[in-house]
Amino acid sequence: MEVTHRIVLRFPPAVSGKPIVYRLVRDFDLVFNILKATIGLEDQGLMVMEITGEEANYRKATDYLSKQGVRLQPLHQDISKDDDLCTDCGACVGVCPSEALRIERPSMKVVLDPDSCVACGECITACPVRAMKLTF
Amino acid sequence: MAKTLEEINEKIRRGEVVVVTAEEMIEIVREKGAKEAARTVDVVTTGTFGAMCSSGAMMNLGHAKPRIKLGGGQVTLNGVPAYAGLAAVDIYLGASALPESDPRNAVYPGEFRYGGGHVIEDLVAGKEVLLEATTYGTDCYPRRQISTFITLEEMNEAYLFNPRNGYQNYNVAVNRSKRTIYTYMGTLQADLGSANYSSAGQLSPLFNDPYYRAAGIGTRLFLAGGVGYVVWQGTQHSPGTKRSDNGIPLGGAGTLAVIGDMKQMDTRYLRGASFRGYGTSLMIGLGLPIPVLDEEVAAQTGISDDDILAPIVDYSGAYPNREPEVLGHVSYAQLKSGSIEVAGKTVPATPLSSYPRAREIAETLKEWISAGKFELTAPVAPIPGAESGQVMKPMPDRPPTAGLE
């Protein structure tokens, strides 16, 4: 059965330089679409991708990635902003690696675009008033 | 075409006053010129909302039965230590005070989830906080220990007394090192990966009152949702900081010490804050009304983000080492566009003070004045101005070793 999954891949510094992702195509016959890729804080790689293929192959591929030290997390819209608590100060915007948090102009209000959010959690501790929440 | 403050207050009482925000004033001065703007506009309101660490609460807790003398003892509110070197039940709680149990940066970067600023927010929100104290007994104050919940309402006096608020200009913080750093200017990405700034720019009180004509001792203002007053120049007041031709300082300059009744305040404009790796603080909303007495005031309040420059400072080097190096100046218009140029690199710029809330404060103050609920005051005495040449002094470093050998 063919499935489509959106996942967040976190590459530790030792792995982020290695060619790994191409094997999803070569060895597991999967089609992927990279939604976001960044080398972030402390040389940690972060990639968000949409993967389509046979379910059995998808499972094998994720096992392979885990063995390489890549941390996997399903992508949900799991970061939310409590608008009653948010003061629109902007402290979260500078730490957001995917530009999901941005300043809307000219209102200068902070907005969260859930589709771009990679749920990395940086904003949660960067927010001075704890307005960002991780929900499962 | 000068006006007096009394004429403006008379217009407020008659409901005929013309009040605009500092943002609206920009267009008015641009279109009509300063002379005409001075004739049509009576008051310009300003606003700012951001973390101001030098803030705190002075509280009188009432007397226990039997009596207890907290002065000279140890006092905490929700575990956060307050200063108790005053009379029996007067205490002061600062925004950056931390519980003894907080790990600080032992696990780096620390989270600093709860400190003095949060206690102050909880009190203003009407929550019960836990007062715990131990002290010594005296003939007139025999009790040595107390543990009780208390609310703001149950206190006698409770007022914010903030030794330094409303900084006239501030640094743009960047990081030239190879690792992320955690500062009071927020998290700064390595290799000039981010630039953080913290001023409302064209809406900010002292950019619109560059020579402190409106802000002096006794000036009534908006403080955290209630009415407050300027009581002194703020700590580190540096009116002698170098200025542009338009009179705007090119770096941190004037500051205000303010006071206001906490029982009037609103948590929309007063929030405890945690800065990862740095500590706790208090976000405060401040709004200064400026009487448009003449053409000069009109021109000054017409200042826009294009006219205001801020210094770029490296918080991984120059700042911690107190070196004077500045990497250049940028306007608040450039900062608010979302990116600036530093050393040939395009760097994303993000604010740390809320412009939407600054705007809301200026609007609220405008409504108060228009509705006749808030009259303006002339300063009882001025705070030191640019002509004083006064600038901030560094701390001496003169250890007593020689005398101890």
Interface residues (C-beta under 8 A of the other chain):
Chain A: L41 E42 T87 D88 C89 G90 A91 V93 G94 V95 I103 R105 S107 M108 K109 E122 T125 A126 P128 V129 R130
Chain B: F49 G50 A51 E111 R113 R179 T180 G186 T187 L188 Q189 S194 N196 R271 G272 A273 S274 F275 R276 S281 M283 K336 G338 P348 T350 P351 L352 S353 S354 Y355 P356 R357
